[in-house]
Amino acid sequence: MKKNILSLIIIAFMTGTVLTSCGETSKKDAKTVKEDVKTLNKDLKKGAKDTSEEIKTAVKSDWQKFKTSSETAIENTEKQIEILRGEIAKASKTEKEKLTKSLDKLEQKNKELKEKLAKRGEEFKQDMITFNAKAKSDEQKFEREFTHDMDELGRALKDLFKNNVE
């Protein structure tokens, strides 16, 4: 009987030792996991910041190229409008009125596009744009719409005399 009690005590002691040492290992593992999580969060935040900076640089670079080409297109349109005004002056009185009215509308559209471009440029200048993944797609959408409007204006200017001569 003494052997059984002694064996039971030894087994209980060994079980307690194993459970206690496992608890210490778990605590150490938990601390390590917490430190790893903190490190990963810092890395993640740094990566997000780096990505944001890359997006900002790319969007601003693309904007400068687009702005320059758009300003040139607007200036060319203004010159074309002046040339058309000279041609309208040579037309008959009734034609002159129709053409002038149409050209005034197109000139107003050109001014609106110029203002739209200037407003967008001001937003860039004052850092009012949030640079994230959506910023790049928003900028591409703006450029696509603006280019479409400029193309329509160009076609309308070319077709000005065609529409009114018929």
Summary of the structure (lengths in Angstrom):
residues: 166
radius of gyration: 36.4
end to end distance: 122.8
largest distance: 130.7
contacts: 398
relative contact order: 0.09
helix: 92%
strand: 0%
